[in-house]
Amino acid sequence: MSKLLMAGILGVLLVLLGIMSWMVSPHPPPTPDPKEAAKQQKPNQEAQIKQQQEAMKAEMMNKRKTMVNADTSAKAKPASHLPNAPKSTGPAPGAMDISSHWTKHRKPGEEGLKELSDRKKQSLNTVPTALPLKQSN
């Protein structure tokens, strides 16, 4: 009877060991069925697509309104292709002063070229004067 009792206790301990090892070991979560996942995602995707389409329509309507407003304001006042020159109060402190630079006073176009050629002719017609050389004794 002691052998039978020992075999019974050993059997119970083995069953308890199996149950404990099953409870302690990590189990992966059950994988969802792909068909069910697709059924759940389909309404969400459709709702997102509808929201995106509505947002695009609203954006296009805003663009059209701004284009119409821009067209009417452009007809009222022609816009220049050049931006307005900033108002200058003089050179900034520490900046180079180019107020007497030649580009500020030159005439534009043909007039300026004619003036330059006249100055060149005048400078070629004048004879440079030679400086007296120092003679060493």
TORPA-4810 file (N, C-alpha, C, O; in nm, 3 decimals):
<nodes>
NODE_1_0.079_-0.116_0.000_0.000_0.000_0.000_0.085_0.126_0.000_0.040_0.228_-0.051_M
NODE_2_0.197_0.123_0.050_0.285_0.238_0.050_0.331_0.269_-0.092_0.351_0.385_-0.126_S
NODE_3_0.349_0.164_-0.175_0.388_0.190_-0.314_0.272_0.254_-0.389_0.293_0.344_-0.471_K
NODE_4_0.155_0.210_-0.363_0.037_0.263_-0.429_0.013_0.408_-0.384_-0.024_0.493_-0.466_L
NODE_5_0.032_0.436_-0.260_0.016_0.571_-0.207_0.122_0.664_-0.266_0.094_0.779_-0.301_L
NODE_6_0.246_0.613_-0.276_0.353_0.693_-0.333_0.327_0.719_-0.481_0.355_0.829_-0.527_M
NODE_7_0.275_0.625_-0.557_0.244_0.642_-0.698_0.131_0.743_-0.713_0.135_0.824_-0.806_A
NODE_8_0.031_0.742_-0.627_-0.080_0.837_-0.634_-0.033_0.979_-0.606_-0.072_1.073_-0.676_G
NODE_9_0.051_0.995_-0.503_0.104_1.128_-0.471_0.191_1.179_-0.585_0.185_1.297_-0.621_I
NODE_10_0.273_1.089_-0.640_0.359_1.128_-0.753_0.275_1.170_-0.873_0.309_1.266_-0.942_L
NODE_11_0.165_1.099_-0.899_0.075_1.134_-1.009_0.010_1.269_-0.989_0.001_1.349_-1.082_G
NODE_12_-0.034_1.296_-0.867_-0.097_1.426_-0.836_0.005_1.539_-0.851_-0.027_1.645_-0.905_V
NODE_13_0.127_1.516_-0.802_0.231_1.618_-0.815_0.265_1.646_-0.961_0.286_1.761_-1.000_L
NODE_14_0.271_1.539_-1.044_0.298_1.560_-1.186_0.187_1.640_-1.254_0.215_1.725_-1.338_L
NODE_15_0.063_1.613_-1.219_-0.049_1.689_-1.276_-0.040_1.835_-1.231_-0.059_1.925_-1.313_V
NODE_16_-0.011_1.859_-1.104_0.004_1.996_-1.056_0.120_2.067_-1.123_0.112_2.186_-1.154_L
NODE_17_0.230_1.994_-1.146_0.345_2.053_-1.216_0.308_2.091_-1.359_0.349_2.197_-1.407_L
NODE_18_0.234_2.008_-1.426_0.190_2.040_-1.563_0.100_2.161_-1.567_0.115_2.248_-1.654_G
NODE_19_0.006_2.169_-1.472_-0.085_2.284_-1.467_-0.008_2.413_-1.439_-0.034_2.515_-1.502_I
NODE_20_0.085_2.409_-1.347_0.164_2.527_-1.313_0.251_2.572_-1.431_0.260_2.691_-1.460_M
NODE_21_0.313_2.478_-1.498_0.397_2.516_-1.613_0.314_2.576_-1.725_0.361_2.666_-1.795_S
NODE_22_0.192_2.528_-1.744_0.106_2.582_-1.849_0.062_2.724_-1.813_0.052_2.811_-1.900_W
NODE_23_0.036_2.748_-1.684_-0.009_2.881_-1.641_0.104_2.983_-1.647_0.080_3.100_-1.677_M
NODE_24_0.226_2.941_-1.620_0.340_3.034_-1.615_0.392_3.066_-1.755_0.439_3.178_-1.778_V
NODE_25_0.386_2.974_-1.847_0.443_2.995_-1.981_0.362_3.100_-2.057_0.240_3.106_-2.044_S
NODE_26_0.431_3.185_-2.138_0.360_3.289_-2.214_0.281_3.228_-2.330_0.326_3.133_-2.394_P
NODE_27_0.165_3.282_-2.353_0.080_3.236_-2.463_0.062_3.350_-2.561_0.031_3.462_-2.520_H
NODE_28_0.080_3.326_-2.692_0.058_3.433_-2.790_-0.091_3.466_-2.797_-0.176_3.378_-2.780_P
NODE_29_-0.122_3.593_-2.822_-0.264_3.627_-2.831_-0.325_3.560_-2.954_-0.256_3.535_-3.052_P
NODE_30_-0.450_3.533_-2.949_-0.513_3.467_-3.063_-0.511_3.559_-3.185_-0.540_3.678_-3.174_P
NODE_31_-0.478_3.504_-3.300_-0.472_3.584_-3.422_-0.613_3.603_-3.475_-0.691_3.508_-3.485_T
NODE_32_-0.647_3.728_-3.509_-0.782_3.751_-3.561_-0.794_3.695_-3.703_-0.695_3.685_-3.776_P
NODE_33_-0.913_3.662_-3.738_-0.940_3.608_-3.870_-0.926_3.722_-3.972_-0.985_3.829_-3.952_D
NODE_34_-0.850_3.703_-4.080_-0.831_3.813_-4.177_-0.962_3.861_-4.239_-0.976_3.979_-4.269_P
NODE_35_-1.057_3.772_-4.257_-1.185_3.813_-4.317_-1.261_3.907_-4.222_-1.320_4.005_-4.266_K
NODE_36_-1.258_3.876_-4.093_-1.326_3.962_-3.996_-1.255_4.096_-3.984_-1.320_4.200_-3.972_E
NODE_37_-1.123_4.095_-3.987_-1.047_4.220_-3.979_-1.077_4.308_-4.100_-1.091_4.430_-4.086_A
NODE_38_-1.088_4.247_-4.217_-1.118_4.325_-4.338_-1.259_4.384_-4.329_-1.282_4.496_-4.373_A
NODE_39_-1.352_4.307_-4.273_-1.489_4.357_-4.260_-1.494_4.475_-4.164_-1.572_4.569_-4.185_K
NODE_40_-1.412_4.472_-4.059_-1.411_4.580_-3.962_-1.341_4.704_-4.018_-1.381_4.817_-3.987_Q
NODE_41_-1.239_4.686_-4.100_-1.162_4.800_-4.151_-1.231_4.868_-4.268_-1.209_4.987_-4.292_Q
NODE_42_-1.313_4.796_-4.342_-1.376_4.852_-4.461_-1.462_4.975_-4.430_-1.448_5.075_-4.500_K
NODE_43_-1.549_4.972_-4.329_-1.626_5.095_-4.301_-1.536_5.211_-4.255_-1.562_5.327_-4.289_P
NODE_44_-1.432_5.181_-4.180_-1.341_5.286_-4.136_-1.270_5.349_-4.255_-1.256_5.471_-4.262_N
NODE_45_-1.225_5.267_-4.348_-1.157_5.320_-4.467_-1.251_5.403_-4.552_-1.213_5.508_-4.603_Q
NODE_46_-1.374_5.356_-4.567_-1.470_5.432_-4.646_-1.499_5.568_-4.582_-1.512_5.669_-4.651_E
NODE_47_-1.508_5.569_-4.450_-1.533_5.695_-4.381_-1.415_5.791_-4.398_-1.435_5.910_-4.418_A
NODE_48_-1.293_5.739_-4.390_-1.175_5.823_-4.410_-1.170_5.878_-4.552_-1.137_5.995_-4.572_Q
NODE_49_-1.203_5.795_-4.649_-1.202_5.839_-4.789_-1.305_5.949_-4.810_-1.278_6.048_-4.878_I
NODE_50_-1.424_5.933_-4.751_-1.527_6.036_-4.764_-1.482_6.167_-4.700_-1.506_6.274_-4.755_K
NODE_51_-1.418_6.159_-4.584_-1.370_6.281_-4.517_-1.264_6.350_-4.602_-1.265_6.473_-4.613_Q
NODE_52_-1.173_6.272_-4.661_-1.070_6.331_-4.746_-1.132_6.397_-4.869_-1.090_6.505_-4.908_Q
NODE_53_-1.233_6.333_-4.929_-1.298_6.391_-5.046_-1.368_6.521_-5.009_-1.362_6.618_-5.085_Q
NODE_54_-1.435_6.523_-4.895_-1.503_6.646_-4.853_-1.402_6.758_-4.825_-1.427_6.874_-4.858_E
NODE_55_-1.290_6.721_-4.765_-1.187_6.822_-4.738_-1.130_6.877_-4.868_-1.106_6.997_-4.880_A
NODE_56_-1.107_6.790_-4.965_-1.054_6.834_-5.096_-1.156_6.925_-5.166_-1.117_7.026_-5.225_M
NODE_57_-1.286_6.890_-5.159_-1.387_6.974_-5.222_-1.390_7.112_-5.157_-1.398_7.214_-5.226_K
NODE_58_-1.384_7.115_-5.024_-1.386_7.243_-4.955_-1.263_7.325_-4.990_-1.273_7.447_-5.008_A
NODE_59_-1.148_7.261_-5.000_-1.025_7.331_-5.036_-1.033_7.387_-5.178_-0.991_7.500_-5.204_E
NODE_60_-1.088_7.309_-5.270_-1.101_7.356_-5.408_-1.198_7.474_-5.415_-1.175_7.568_-5.490_M
NODE_61_-1.305_7.469_-5.339_-1.400_7.580_-5.339_-1.333_7.707_-5.285_-1.355_7.816_-5.337_M
NODE_62_-1.254_7.693_-5.181_-1.182_7.809_-5.126_-1.084_7.865_-5.228_-1.071_7.987_-5.241_N
NODE_63_-1.015_7.776_-5.299_-0.921_7.823_-5.402_-0.994_7.897_-5.512_-0.948_8.001_-5.559_K
NODE_64_-1.108_7.844_-5.554_-1.184_7.910_-5.660_-1.231_8.048_-5.614_-1.226_8.145_-5.690_R
NODE_65_-1.277_8.056_-5.489_-1.323_8.185_-5.438_-1.208_8.285_-5.433_-1.226_8.401_-5.469_K
NODE_66_-1.091_8.241_-5.388_-0.977_8.333_-5.382_-0.932_8.372_-5.521_-0.889_8.485_-5.543_T
NODE_67_-0.942_8.278_-5.617_-0.903_8.312_-5.755_-1.000_8.414_-5.813_-0.957_8.507_-5.881_M
NODE_68_-1.129_8.398_-5.786_-1.227_8.494_-5.835_-1.204_8.629_-5.770_-1.209_8.732_-5.837_V
NODE_69_-1.178_8.630_-5.640_-1.150_8.755_-5.570_-1.023_8.820_-5.623_-1.016_8.942_-5.639_N
NODE_70_-0.923_8.738_-5.651_-0.797_8.791_-5.703_-0.817_8.848_-5.843_-0.759_8.951_-5.877_A
NODE_71_-0.901_8.781_-5.924_-0.927_8.831_-6.059_-0.999_8.965_-6.054_-0.965_9.056_-6.131_D
NODE_72_-1.095_8.979_-5.967_-1.168_9.106_-5.960_-1.079_9.216_-5.905_-1.088_9.331_-5.949_T
NODE_73_-0.994_9.183_-5.809_-0.905_9.287_-5.756_-0.795_9.320_-5.858_-0.746_9.433_-5.861_S
NODE_74_-0.755_9.224_-5.940_-0.653_9.249_-6.041_-0.708_9.339_-6.150_-0.635_9.421_-6.206_A
NODE_75_-0.837_9.325_-6.181_-0.897_9.412_-6.282_-0.908_9.555_-6.230_-0.896_9.651_-6.306_K
NODE_76_-0.931_9.569_-6.102_-0.944_9.701_-6.045_-0.810_9.773_-6.038_-0.803_9.894_-6.062_A
NODE_77_-0.703_9.701_-6.007_-0.573_9.764_-5.991_-0.467_9.672_-6.052_-0.444_9.562_-6.001_K
NODE_78_-0.402_9.714_-6.161_-0.300_9.626_-6.220_-0.180_9.612_-6.127_-0.129_9.710_-6.072_P
NODE_79_-0.136_9.490_-6.112_-0.022_9.463_-6.023_0.108_9.474_-6.102_0.115_9.432_-6.218_A
NODE_80_0.206_9.528_-6.040_0.338_9.540_-6.103_0.411_9.408_-6.088_0.393_9.337_-5.989_S
NODE_81_0.495_9.377_-6.185_0.573_9.252_-6.177_0.694_9.269_-6.087_0.758_9.171_-6.049_H
NODE_82_0.726_9.393_-6.052_0.839_9.418_-5.964_0.788_9.458_-5.826_0.690_9.532_-5.816_L
NODE_83_0.851_9.411_-5.722_0.807_9.454_-5.589_0.847_9.599_-5.564_0.940_9.651_-5.627_P
NODE_84_0.778_9.662_-5.474_0.809_9.800_-5.440_0.945_9.806_-5.372_0.980_9.720_-5.290_N
NODE_85_1.021_9.908_-5.407_1.153_9.925_-5.346_1.135_9.969_-5.202_1.051_10.054_-5.173_A
NODE_86_1.213_9.915_-5.111_1.200_9.957_-4.972_1.249_10.100_-4.954_1.342_10.143_-5.022_P
NODE_87_1.187_10.171_-4.863_1.228_10.307_-4.833_1.357_10.303_-4.752_1.363_10.241_-4.646_K
NODE_88_1.458_10.369_-4.804_1.588_10.366_-4.738_1.610_10.495_-4.662_1.583_10.604_-4.712_S
NODE_89_1.658_10.482_-4.542_1.690_10.599_-4.461_1.840_10.620_-4.453_1.887_10.700_-4.372_T
NODE_90_1.915_10.549_-4.535_2.060_10.558_-4.533_2.119_10.424_-4.497_2.048_10.329_-4.464_G
NODE_91_2.249_10.419_-4.503_2.312_10.291_-4.472_2.298_10.256_-4.324_2.296_10.344_-4.238_P
NODE_92_2.290_10.130_-4.298_2.281_10.083_-4.159_2.415_10.106_-4.090_2.518_10.113_-4.157_A
NODE_93_2.414_10.116_-3.959_2.541_10.135_-3.889_2.634_10.016_-3.914_2.594_9.901_-3.901_P
NODE_94_2.756_10.046_-3.948_2.854_9.941_-3.975_2.849_9.890_-4.118_2.930_9.806_-4.155_G
NODE_95_2.755_9.939_-4.200_2.745_9.895_-4.339_2.824_9.989_-4.429_2.857_10.101_-4.390_A
NODE_96_2.855_9.943_-4.549_2.931_10.023_-4.644_2.840_10.126_-4.709_2.729_10.092_-4.752_M
NODE_97_2.884_10.249_-4.718_2.806_10.357_-4.779_2.841_10.363_-4.927_2.954_10.395_-4.963_D
NODE_98_2.742_10.333_-5.012_2.766_10.339_-5.157_2.678_10.446_-5.221_2.637_10.431_-5.336_I
NODE_99_2.649_10.552_-5.148_2.562_10.656_-5.201_2.627_10.729_-5.319_2.556_10.784_-5.402_S
NODE_100_2.759_10.731_-5.327_2.825_10.798_-5.439_2.875_10.697_-5.542_2.965_10.729_-5.620_S
NODE_101_2.819_10.580_-5.544_2.863_10.476_-5.638_2.820_10.514_-5.779_2.716_10.576_-5.798_H
NODE_102_2.900_10.476_-5.879_2.874_10.515_-6.017_2.743_10.460_-6.071_2.685_10.519_-6.163_W
NODE_103_2.695_10.350_-6.016_2.571_10.293_-6.067_2.450_10.377_-6.028_2.344_10.365_-6.089_T
NODE_104_2.464_10.461_-5.928_2.353_10.544_-5.884_2.333_10.664_-5.977_2.221_10.715_-5.988_K
NODE_105_2.438_10.711_-6.045_2.430_10.833_-6.124_2.440_10.809_-6.274_2.429_10.904_-6.351_H
NODE_106_2.459_10.689_-6.317_2.471_10.660_-6.461_2.333_10.666_-6.526_2.233_10.623_-6.468_R
NODE_107_2.330_10.720_-6.648_2.205_10.726_-6.722_2.177_10.589_-6.783_2.271_10.520_-6.824_K
NODE_108_2.054_10.550_-6.790_2.022_10.418_-6.843_2.020_10.415_-6.996_1.995_10.517_-7.060_P
NODE_109_2.046_10.299_-7.052_2.029_10.274_-7.195_2.132_10.341_-7.283_2.250_10.353_-7.248_G
NODE_110_2.086_10.385_-7.401_2.172_10.444_-7.504_2.240_10.573_-7.456_2.354_10.601_-7.491_E
NODE_111_2.169_10.649_-7.377_2.227_10.775_-7.328_2.351_10.747_-7.244_2.453_10.815_-7.257_E
NODE_112_2.342_10.650_-7.159_2.455_10.617_-7.073_2.573_10.565_-7.154_2.688_10.600_-7.125_G
NODE_113_2.546_10.482_-7.255_2.655_10.431_-7.340_2.721_10.544_-7.418_2.843_10.547_-7.433_L
NODE_114_2.639_10.638_-7.469_2.694_10.750_-7.544_2.782_10.837_-7.454_2.890_10.881_-7.494_K
NODE_115_2.737_10.859_-7.332_2.814_10.939_-7.237_2.948_10.871_-7.206_3.050_10.938_-7.196_E
NODE_116_2.947_10.741_-7.190_3.071_10.668_-7.162_3.168_10.676_-7.279_3.288_10.695_-7.260_L
NODE_117_3.115_10.663_-7.401_3.205_10.670_-7.518_3.263_10.811_-7.532_3.379_10.825_-7.570_S
NODE_118_3.184_10.916_-7.501_3.236_11.053_-7.505_3.347_11.072_-7.403_3.449_11.134_-7.433_D
NODE_119_3.328_11.019_-7.282_3.431_11.030_-7.179_3.559_10.957_-7.220_3.670_11.003_-7.193_R
NODE_120_3.541_10.843_-7.286_3.659_10.768_-7.329_3.736_10.846_-7.435_3.859_10.853_-7.432_K
NODE_121_3.663_10.906_-7.530_3.730_10.986_-7.634_3.804_11.104_-7.572_3.916_11.136_-7.613_K
NODE_122_3.744_11.169_-7.475_3.809_11.282_-7.410_3.935_11.238_-7.337_4.037_11.308_-7.340_Q
NODE_123_3.929_11.123_-7.273_4.047_11.078_-7.199_4.158_11.036_-7.296_4.276_11.047_-7.261_S
NODE_124_4.124_10.986_-7.416_4.226_10.950_-7.513_4.288_11.073_-7.579_4.405_11.070_-7.617_L
NODE_125_4.211_11.181_-7.593_4.260_11.302_-7.658_4.353_11.382_-7.567_4.438_11.456_-7.616_N
NODE_126_4.340_11.369_-7.441_4.428_11.444_-7.351_4.560_11.370_-7.339_4.564_11.248_-7.326_T
NODE_127_4.665_11.447_-7.343_4.799_11.389_-7.333_4.837_11.387_-7.187_4.830_11.490_-7.120_V
NODE_128_4.878_11.273_-7.137_4.919_11.271_-6.996_5.050_11.347_-6.980_5.140_11.339_-7.063_P
NODE_129_5.057_11.420_-6.874_5.179_11.497_-6.847_5.273_11.408_-6.768_5.234_11.337_-6.675_T
NODE_130_5.398_11.413_-6.807_5.497_11.330_-6.741_5.545_11.401_-6.616_5.562_11.523_-6.616_A
NODE_131_5.565_11.328_-6.514_5.618_11.384_-6.391_5.768_11.397_-6.403_5.832_11.308_-6.460_L
NODE_132_5.826_11.502_-6.353_5.972_11.514_-6.362_6.039_11.405_-6.276_5.997_11.377_-6.163_P
NODE_133_6.140_11.348_-6.331_6.214_11.243_-6.263_6.318_11.306_-6.170_6.378_11.409_-6.202_L
NODE_134_6.339_11.245_-6.060_6.441_11.294_-5.971_6.577_11.241_-6.022_6.595_11.123_-6.050_K
NODE_135_6.665_11.332_-6.032_6.798_11.292_-6.076_6.889_11.277_-5.954_6.894_11.363_-5.865_Q
NODE_136_6.956_11.170_-5.954_7.045_11.149_-5.837_7.182_11.201_-5.872_7.228_11.178_-5.984_S
NODE_137_7.249_11.268_-5.785_7.381_11.326_-5.807_7.487_11.233_-5.763_7.606_11.265_-5.774_N
</nodes>
